[in-house]
């Protein structure tokens, strides 16, 4: 949107004759939320706001539309941005059914889509043939469907009210039990003379305790119930009480319009594709040539694990890296789905525990950041594996660092 806004502001671009429109259900919210995220954007946007005090998302040329009725008020011709990119749903699918048959229109797809989507079929339709489009539409319920829906809602409401009544009765019973236990419980020790029965065993001494009443908390699927009285300010509460005394209580309005439930009805139509269809890659992904240049000139990896690609593209990239003289890759792994790769580079490192006498007798020499010492004598250690002993006997030299 920023790029298009800059192009439309440039008088030399010749695009001022076309209206720039964004059609989306949440278009207003996206732009509004983006204004509060300036600290997460690029340095150019941040400096522009700090120096010029201009919001980067305060568009002058881009017009926001929320519904198709808002779009009808925009003068044509216009450049329309809408979703979804693969034409699976949304305004883009609905507008395609009414605009694809006009030769003066042009549809630009900005992302690669899956093979089974409507956008892929539109790109592959080079002969301007007809395509089938399934359109969904919301219609209000009528007749028996509306009665059944209301009966279902009423049944659910009765079950909810019944559960609330049962919970209130349970809470009331628990509170009564707690109150009864508080009445029977002593907060001071009972004198010994009041006890008529004496036990042979030593009795536990009772200490004075203050009575404590534990309030039962009520919960639902969204957490604890909020008591609004705990968050009210006394002044506001006094004003509300005074207002209630002055003004009599008004009955809630009963003439509110009832929200009519709807259902989705799909229809399949055939549309002749006479408009132009273009593909402009705006995904922001690197293509094959860019990846090859980055690997050969910048990264130059020694080992590679190629994942997240088609088998043909992964195999082609692996062959390029093997044949490249500038890279010098030693190992390249192209695992399939579910395969594991052992890419450990340090495979010949062993941990050896040396005796203190051997370490103190060794003469270390400094080599850059490490200290090395050599011994021409072969010592026998019971904890050394046979493989390490074989390597030591073969080289007749033992080196270690500290």
N, C-alpha and C positions, 0 to 999 in steps of 0.2 A: 504493500500500500504506500509506503514511503517513496519507493522508486516511481510509481505511477503518479503520485502527487507532484513530485519534482518535474516529471515530464510534462504534465498538464500545466504547471505554472510557467514553463518556458514558452514564451510567445513564438519562438522560431520553430518549435516542433510541429506546429500546425494542427494540434489536437484539441484546441479550444472549441472547435465546432462540435465536438462530441461530448456528451455528458458522461461523467465517470460515476458509476453507481455500485454500491456494495449491497447485495440483497442477502440477508441472513436473519434467522430468528433471533440470534443473540449478537447482532452487529453492534448495537448501542453498548451492550455490556462489555464486549471485547475491547472496544476503543476506550471506554471509561476505565476499565481495569488497567489497560496499558499505560494510562497517564500516571498511575500510582507506582509503576515499576521502572522509573527512570534510572534508579541507582543500579539496576541490573543490566542496563543496556550498554552500548559501546561508548567509548570516550568521546566520539564525535557528537553523539546525541546529548551526552551529559554536558559538554562544553557549550553546546548550542543553547541549552537551557540556562546554564549559569551565566553566560555572557550576554545573551540577548533576551533572556527571560521569555522565551517562546516555547510553547509546548510542541514537541515533534508530532503529536497526534491530534493537533488542532487543525483539521483538514479544511481547506478552503474550496478545493475542487471536488473532492470525493464526497458524494452524497450517500447517506445511510438510509436504507429502506428495510422495513420490518415485515411487510406483507406484500402480496401481489397488488393490492389496492394502492399501496404507496408507490409502487413502480409505475402504475398507470398515470400518475401525476407528473412523471418525469418526461420532458420533451425528448423525442427521438430525433436523430439517431444517438445511440449511447453505447458505451462500453460497460458491460455488466459483469461483475464478479459475484459468483454464487457457488454454492457447494451442493453436492459432493463432487470431488474430482473424478470418481469412477462412474458417476451418473447412476449410482445404485438407489439413491433416494434424494429427497430434498427438492428445493426449487429448480435445480438444474434439470432434473428428470421431467418435471412438469412443463418447464419452458421448452424443452427439446421437442415435445409433442406438437407445439404450436408454432415453432420457428424453424424447424428443419426443412420444411418444404419451400422456403423462400430462398431464391438464389442470391439475393443481396446480403444475406446473413453469413457470418463466419463463426465457427465454433473452435476455440483454442483450448486444447487439453494440456495441462502443465505438469502432469505426473504420469509415470508409467503405471499401468493398471494390470490387474489379473486377466488371464485369458477368457474367463467366463463372465466378464462384466459387460455392461452396455457400452461403455467407453471403448473397450477393445473391439467390439463389433462395429462401432462407428468408424474407428480408424481403419479397419480392414475392409470397409465398404467403399471401394474405389470406383465402383461402377454406378454409383448413385441409385442403388436398389432400395426397395422398401425394407424397413425393419419393424419388428414387433416391439411395442413398448407397453409395459404393464403399469397402469396409473392407479394409485390409491386415493380415495376420497372419503371424507368423513360426512356421514349423513345422520340425522337425528333418528332415534328409535321411535317406532310407531306401533300402534295396535297391541297385539299380544306380546311382542318383544318388550315393549315399554312396561306393560303390566308385570311380566315376569321379572324384569330388572328391578322394579320398585318392590316387588314381593321379596326378592333376594336381599335387597338393602334393608328392608324392614325386619326381616328375620335376623340378619347380622346385628342390627341395632338392639333387638330384644335380647339376644345372647350377650351382647356387651353390657347392657343394663343389668341383666341378671348376675353376671360375674361381678360387677361393681357392688351390687347389693350384698352378695355373699361375702365379698372382701370387707365391706363395712361392718357386717355382723360379726365376722371373725375378729376384726380389730376391736369392736366393742366388747366382745367376750373376753379377750385378752386383757383389756384395760380393767374390766371388772375383777378379773382374777388378780391382777397386780394390786388393785386397790384393797382387795380383801386380804392379800398377803401382807400389805403394809399395816393394816389394822391389827392383825394377829401378831405381828412381829414386834418384839420389845427392842427399844433402843437403849435400855439400861439393864444391867444385870439383875436377875431375879434373886432376892434374898434367900438364904438357905432355909429360914424358918417357913417360908411359903411352900417349900417342897415337902410333901407328906411322905413320898417314897424315897428311901435311901438305898443306894446301890452299894454292893460290896466293892465294885471296881472304882478306881479313881476317875472322877468326872472331869471333863475338860472345862477349864475356866472360861467364863464368858466375859468379854470386855464391852464397854459402852460403844455403840455404833450409831451413827446418824442414819436415818432412813433415806433410801435412794430409790427413786422411781425412774426406770429406764423407759424412755419414750420409743415406741415402735415406729420405725420409718417405713413409709409406703413407697414402693417402686413400681415402675412399669417398664416397658421396652426401651424407653428413652432415658431412664435413670430415676432419681429421687424426685418426688413431687415438690414443687417450689411453693412455699408459703409467701405470698406477696406482702403480707403484713410485716414480715421481717425486714423488708427492703424499703418500706415507706418512710419518708421523712415526716417528722411531726408537724411542721408547718404546712406541708402539702396535705397531710391528713386533716388538719384543722380546716383548711380551705375547702376541702372536699365535703367535710361534714357540714360547714356553713352553707355551701352551695346546695347540698341536699335538703337542708332545712328551708332555704328560701324557695327553691324550685320544687314543685311536686314531681313525683316520679312519672315519667312518660312510658306508656306502653310500647313495647317494641313494635316496629312497623311490620304489618302483616302482608303488605302488598308488594313485597320484593319478588322480582321475577324468578321463577323456578328454573334451575339449570337443567336443561334437557340432556340426557345422556346420548352419546353418539356411538356409531360403529363404523368400521373401516370397510368400504366396498371397493373391490378392485375391478378394473376393466382393462381389456386387452385391445389395443388399437394398432393399426398399421399406418406408418408414416413414410412418405416418400422423401428421401434425403436428397435435396437439391442444393443445400448450402455447402460452403467450403468447410473442410475440417483440417485443422493444422495441429501439429504437436510441437510445443516449445518446452524444453526441459527446464523447469524451475525447481527441481527437487533439491538442488544444492549438493548432490552426490558427485563424486569424482568418476569420470569415465575411465575406460581402459587405458587410453594413452596417457592420461594424467597420472594414473597409478604407476605405470611403468617408469615415467620420468622421475617421479618422487622416489621410487625404490632405488633406481640406478644412480641418481645424482645426489640425493639427500640422505636417505636412511642407510643404504648399503648394509643390509642385515647379513649376519653369518648363518643364522638358522631361521627358517620360516615355517609357519603353520597356517595354511590357507583354508579358511572356513567361510561360511555364509555366502555361498555363490552356487551357481549351477555347475554341474560336473564338467561341462565343456569349457566354461570360462575359467574354472579353477585349474583344469588341466592345461589350458593355454597359458595362463600366468605362470604356472610351475615350469613349463618348458622354456618360457622366455627367461626366467631367472636362472635356469641351469645353463642356457646358452650364452648369457650375458657375460662378457669378459670384465666389465667394470665392477660387477657386484661381488663375485667370488663367494657365492653361497655354498657352504659345505653340506648342509642337509635341508631338504624341503619335504614337508609332510603335507599330504592332502587327504585327511581322514574323511570317511563317510559318516553318515548319521549313526550315532551309537558307538563308534570306534574310539579307542583310547590311544594316545600317543605318548611315548616315553621320550620327551625332549630334554632329558637331563644331560647337561654338557660336562659336568664334573663327575665322571664315572670312575676314575682311578684315584680316589682320595681315600686313604685309610687312616684310622685313628690308632696310634700306637702309644702305649703307656710305658715310659722309660723309668728306670730306677734313678734315685737321686745321685748315687755314686757315679753312674755313667754320665749324667748331665753335668755334674761338677767337674768331671775330668775332661770334658770336651772343650776344645778351644774354638770359640765362635769368631767368625769374621763377618763384618758388616757388609751387606750387599743391598744398596739402596735403603729400603725401609725394613728389611728383614736381616736376621743374623743367621748364618749358616755354619755348620760344623760337619766334618767328615771323619770317618773311622774306617781303617783298612781291616780291622778285626771283625769277625762275625761272631756275635753273641747269640746264645740260644735262649729264647724266651718261650715259655710254655704256652703263653696266651696268643702268640702270633699264629696266624693261619698258615696253612701249607702253601697257599698261593703267594703270600708275602715272602715266605722263606725262599721259595723258588726264584722270585724276582731278585732277592738280595744275593743269593748264591750266584745267579747268572751275571750280575753286574759287579760283584765283589766290592761293593761300595754302598755305604749307608749314609744318607743325608737327612737332616731334620732341621727345622727352624723353630724359633721361639719368639 
